[in-house]
Amino acid sequence: MASTVLLGITGCIAAYKAAEIVRGLQKAGLRVKVVMTEHATHFVDPLTFRSLTHEPVAVGLFDDPSDPIHHISLADEADAFLIAPCTANVIAKIAHGIADDLLTTTALACTAPLLIAPAMNVHMYEASATQDNLSLLKSRGVAFVDADEGYLACGYTGKGRLAAVDEIIAATLTLLGESRSGNNDNDACSLRDLTGLSVLVTAGPTQEPIDAVRFLSNYSSGKMGYALAGAACARGASVTLVSGPVSLTPPSGVDVVPVQTGMEMLEACQKFFSRADIAVFSAAVADARPAVAFERKLKKGVAEDAAALSEIKLVPNPDILATLAANKDPRQTVVGFAAETDDLLDNARRKLQCKHADVIVANLVGAGKAFGKDTNQATLVSATEEHILPDMSKVQLAHRIFDFVLQIRN
Ligand code: C5P
C-alpha cells in the first residue's frame, strides 16, 4: 500500500506552491492528506487541495463532527508529516509543544518522522528566536529542507524562500526511506558540509569461500553502508565505498570497490585509508574464514570431501577497523559499528576503546531487528557522549552519524 504523507500547510504566500508539492508526492506514488492552518486558507482555498487529493482537507480542530479526535486519526495515518511551507510561528509552536490548532496539535500527536520546509521573510528567518527554534528541533531529530536565498515576496532579498519543490519531494522520499522518483534519495540534502573531505565506507557482508560453491557469510544487506556512502556524497564528500557482495545499486557519484572476502576488504581499505578524513566501517566482516578454500566442489558422497566439509577449520579474519584505526592520525575520524544482541552499551564502550574508534554506532540485532530493514534504532557513542536516537530510516541515521562526526571534528 502507498505510504501516506500528511502535508501541513501554514499561512504564508508560499502556500500556493503546496499544490505542486501535492502533485509531486502523488507522482512519486504517495498518498497525500492535507491539514492547513486557518491562516493558510486565506492564501489558498482548501478546495484546491481537496480537488487534488480527493480527500477531505482538515483545518479546524472541531470541523469534523464524525471524528471528535481528528488530530489523533490524522497523526496515526501519517507515515511522514511534511510541513511545507512552514512559518516561523508554526516552527516556534512546534519547538515549544504548543498545540492550539489542528495542525500543531497533530504535530504534537504525530510519531511519524517530521520534515519541515521553512518559508518566511529574511529577518524573521534570521531572528535569534527562529534560529534557536530551528536548532532545538534539529537536535530532536526533526528533518529540514532549508530555505533558499533569493528574492522574497515581501520585497526583500535574502534567505527565507521555500526550497524548490523537487528538493522537498526528494527529502520526503528520503525520510520515508523510499526512492520512487528514481533519483538518489540524498538529492534532497541541502547541506554541503563534507565538501573537500574524503570518506571511506565499508559495507555489506563478506563471503569466505569453502569451496567452488559454498561460503561462510552473514545476514548483512549492506543498506546501512550504502546509505552512509550516499549521505556523505550528497553532503559534498568524495566517497570510496568498499563493498562486500550485496544486491543494491550503488549511490551515484560514489567510487565503488567491490570485494568478496575479508582479506580483500582489508587490502582495499589499506589503499584508501591514509587519504580518508573520515572512515566508517559498517561492513559485517566475517570473523573467520576457512583455512583452506577448495577450488573444486566438495562432494558429500566422497568420504574425504564429506570429512573436509564436516570439519572445516577456521582461521580468524583480521579486524579491519582495529588494524587501520590503530595507526590513524589526529586528522582522521573513525566510526565503527557494534551490532549486538545484548549488553549493547557496554559492548559499544569496549569496542570504542579496543578498536581505537572515535565513534561507535551501537544497535541491537536479532529478533527481526536491523538486518535487511530500512530502519534502524541506534545509539551513537563517543568518548564523551552517548546519544540515543529514535528508530529512523537508515538514510536519516547516516546523516545523524555524519552530524555527530562533524560535531566531534569541530
Ligand atoms: O567486533 P565486531 O565485529 O562486533 O565489530 C564491529 C565493527 O568492527 C564494525 O564497525 C565492523 O565493520 C568492524 N569490523 C572490521 N573487521 C572485522 C570485524 C569487524 O572492520 N574483521
Residues whose N, C-alpha, C, O or C-beta is under 5 A from the ligand:
A	BS01	C5P	F281 S282 A283 A284 V285 A286 N317 P318 D319 I320 L321 V335 G336 F337 A338
